[in-house]
């Protein structure tokens, strides 16, 4: 008789299999229909995740319900690797996001961000032109700065300075405060002598498709968002890890049940 742990593993893997179908379908859709570079960035991670979930859940489902021990062994091996990878990523996420924070600007409601404040590993990822061009394309597709410009119509400088801008809006859509540019609107500023030591002052452009997208402050704003998101993911990963360890333990019980049933069946056949 199939044991209770086998039933639990079977139900969990059936639910995972059902979940993997729309994930894999979404990845295939992105691969064939994606219209922007930003959307195309997601296609392979989504396809790999969907395919992995589907194969692992099938192995666990068939292995537990049909008592196929070698499939259940593969399922447990894949689960162990997944637990190990999640644990390593969680530790890594906390380490690389330990540094970096927005700088308070006197008289401003928003913070400004410096690339040098973040971990060297993250800085190097941002400074690679191939990586940054893809991220910049995503920012332009998202029209982050256009939304800021539309929301700021009719605002005078004092009203704009009191706004609580997001890290990306602060870093990518306006020049750094140290440049001392004169506000015209949220995404249009008149240049002055400025701060010659800050290279971002010379990188700023009033062209709406350029703005400060090539500035270090923009890269720092992206890292500020990345840090916040990675910290959230790391916390979620801790919960997922606990759940996976419980499922893995139940899977081990199902594996032992399969082995025990095989020994009983073998002994019965030998007796006959």
C-alpha positions in Angstrom: 0.0 0.0 0.0 1.3 3.4 -0.9 2.3 5.3 2.3 1.0 8.6 3.5 4.3 10.4 2.6 4.1 9.1 -1.0 0.6 10.6 -1.3 1.9 14.0 0.1 4.8 14.0 -2.4 2.5 13.1 -5.2 0.0 15.9 -4.4 2.8 18.5 -4.0 4.4 17.5 -7.3 1.1 17.5 -9.2 0.5 21.1 -8.0 4.1 22.0 -9.1 3.6 20.3 -12.5 0.4 22.3 -13.1 2.3 25.5 -12.1 5.1 24.7 -14.5 2.8 24.6 -17.5 2.0 28.4 -17.6 5.6 29.3 -16.6 7.0 27.3 -19.6 4.3 28.6 -21.9 5.1 32.2 -20.8 8.8 31.7 -21.6 8.0 30.3 -25.0 5.7 33.2 -25.7 8.4 35.6 -24.7 10.8 33.8 -27.1 8.5 34.2 -30.1 6.5 37.4 -29.4 8.7 39.6 -27.3 9.0 43.0 -28.9 11.7 44.6 -26.8 15.2 43.7 -25.5 13.9 44.0 -22.0 11.3 41.3 -22.5 13.8 39.1 -24.3 16.1 39.2 -21.2 13.5 37.2 -19.3 12.8 34.4 -21.9 15.5 32.0 -21.1 15.3 32.2 -17.3 11.6 31.6 -17.5 11.9 28.7 -20.0 14.6 27.0 -17.9 12.6 27.5 -14.7 9.4 26.1 -16.3 11.2 23.1 -17.8 13.1 22.3 -14.6 9.9 22.4 -12.5 8.1 20.2 -15.0 10.8 17.5 -15.2 11.4 17.5 -11.4 7.7 17.4 -10.6 7.1 14.6 -13.0 9.9 12.6 -11.5 8.5 13.1 -8.0 5.0 12.4 -9.0 5.7 9.1 -10.9 8.3 8.1 -8.4 6.1 8.5 -5.4 2.7 7.3 -6.8 4.0 4.5 -9.0 6.7 3.5 -6.6 9.5 4.0 -9.2 12.5 4.2 -6.8 15.1 5.4 -9.3 12.8 8.3 -10.4 12.3 9.3 -6.7 16.0 9.1 -6.2 16.5 11.6 -9.1 13.8 13.8 -7.6 15.6 13.9 -4.3 19.0 14.6 -5.9 17.4 17.5 -7.8 15.8 18.8 -4.7 19.1 18.6 -2.8 20.9 20.6 -5.5 18.0 23.2 -5.5 18.2 23.6 -1.7 22.0 24.0 -2.0 21.8 26.6 -4.8 19.1 28.5 -3.0 21.1 28.6 0.2 24.2 29.8 -1.6 22.3 32.5 -3.5 20.6 33.7 -0.3 24.0 34.1 1.5 25.5 35.7 -1.6 22.5 38.2 -1.9 23.0 39.3 1.7 26.7 39.7 1.2 26.7 41.7 -2.0 23.9 44.0 -0.9 25.4 44.8 2.5 26.9 48.0 1.2 25.3 51.1 -0.4 22.7 53.6 0.6 21.2 56.8 -0.7 22.8 60.1 0.3 20.5 62.7 1.8 20.6 66.0 -0.1 20.1 69.2 1.9 16.8 70.9 1.0 15.7 68.0 -1.2 12.9 65.4 -0.6 14.8 62.7 -2.6 18.1 61.0 -2.1 21.0 60.7 -4.5 23.1 57.6 -5.2 26.8 57.0 -5.9 28.1 54.0 -7.7 31.2 53.7 -5.5 29.1 53.1 -2.4 28.1 49.6 -3.6 30.0 46.3 -3.6 32.8 45.9 -6.2 31.1 42.9 -7.6 27.9 44.8 -8.4 29.9 47.8 -9.7 31.7 45.6 -12.2 28.4 44.1 -13.4 27.0 47.6 -14.0 30.2 48.9 -15.7 30.2 46.2 -18.4 28.9 48.0 -21.5 27.0 44.9 -22.7 25.1 44.6 -19.4 24.4 48.3 -19.1 23.2 48.7 -22.6 20.5 46.0 -22.0 19.5 47.6 -18.6 19.4 51.0 -20.3 17.1 49.6 -23.0 14.8 48.3 -20.3 14.7 51.7 -18.5 13.9 53.4 -21.8 11.2 50.9 -22.7 9.6 51.4 -19.2 9.4 55.2 -19.8 10.4 55.9 -16.2 11.6 59.4 -17.0 8.7 60.2 -19.2 6.3 59.4 -16.4 8.3 61.7 -14.1 8.1 64.4 -16.7 4.4 64.0 -17.1 3.8 64.0 -13.3 5.9 67.2 -12.9 4.1 69.4 -15.5 3.5 72.8 -14.1 5.7 72.3 -11.0 8.2 75.0 -10.0 11.7 74.1 -8.8 10.8 74.1 -5.1 7.9 71.7 -5.7 10.1 69.3 -7.7 12.8 69.4 -5.1 10.4 68.3 -2.4 9.3 65.2 -4.3 10.2 61.8 -3.1 11.8 60.4 -6.2 12.6 56.7 -6.7 16.3 55.8 -6.9 16.0 55.4 -10.7 14.2 58.7 -11.2 16.8 60.4 -9.0 19.8 58.9 -10.7 18.7 58.6 -14.4 16.1 61.4 -15.1 17.9 64.4 -13.7 21.5 65.6 -13.2 23.2 65.2 -9.8 22.7 68.2 -7.4 26.4 68.8 -7.3 26.3 69.9 -11.0 24.3 73.0 -9.9 22.2 72.9 -13.1 19.2 75.2 -13.3 15.8 73.5 -13.2 13.5 74.1 -16.1 11.4 71.0 -15.7 11.9 67.5 -14.4 13.9 66.2 -17.4 15.2 69.5 -18.8 18.0 71.5 -17.0 20.1 74.5 -18.0 23.8 73.8 -17.6 26.1 76.0 -15.6 29.8 75.9 -14.8 28.9 73.0 -12.6 31.1 70.5 -10.8 34.0 69.6 -13.1 35.1 66.7 -10.8 31.8 64.9 -11.3 31.8 63.3 -14.8 28.1 62.8 -14.6 27.7 66.6 -15.2 29.2 66.2 -18.7 27.3 63.0 -19.4 23.9 64.8 -18.8 21.9 65.5 -21.9 18.5 67.3 -22.4 17.8 64.8 -25.2 14.9 62.8 -23.8 16.3 59.5 -25.0 19.6 60.2 -23.3 19.2 62.3 -20.1 21.5 60.7 -17.5 21.1 57.1 -18.7 24.9 56.9 -19.1 25.7 58.4 -15.7 27.2 56.6 -12.8 24.3 58.0 -10.7 21.8 56.1 -13.0 23.8 52.8 -12.5 23.8 53.5 -8.7 20.0 54.1 -8.8 19.5 50.7 -10.5 21.7 49.1 -7.9 19.6 50.7 -5.1 16.5 49.1 -6.6 18.4 45.8 -7.1 19.6 45.9 -3.5 16.0 46.3 -2.2 14.7 43.6 -4.5 17.5 41.1 -3.7 16.9 41.6 0.0 13.2 40.9 -0.4 14.0 37.8 -2.5 16.6 36.6 0.1 13.9 36.8 2.8 11.5 34.9 0.7 14.2 32.4 -0.1 14.6 31.6 3.6 10.9 30.7 3.8 11.1 28.7 0.6 14.2 26.9 1.9 12.4 25.9 5.1 9.5 24.5 3.0 11.9 22.7 0.6 13.7 21.0 3.5 10.3 19.8 4.9 9.3 18.5 1.4 12.7 16.9 1.0 12.3 15.1 4.4 8.9 13.8 3.3 10.5 12.7 0.0 13.1 10.8 1.9 10.3 9.0 3.8 8.6 8.1 0.5 12.0 6.9 -0.9 12.4 4.6 2.1 8.8 3.4 1.7 9.6 2.4 -1.9 12.7 0.6 -0.9 10.8 -1.2 1.9 8.0 -2.3 -0.5 10.6 -3.5 -3.0 12.2 -5.7 -0.4 8.9 -7.0 0.7 7.9 -7.8 -2.9 11.2 -9.4 -3.6 11.0 -11.5 -0.4 7.5 -12.6 -1.3 8.5 -13.6 -4.8 11.5 -15.4 -3.4 9.4 -17.3 -0.9 7.0 -18.4 -3.7 
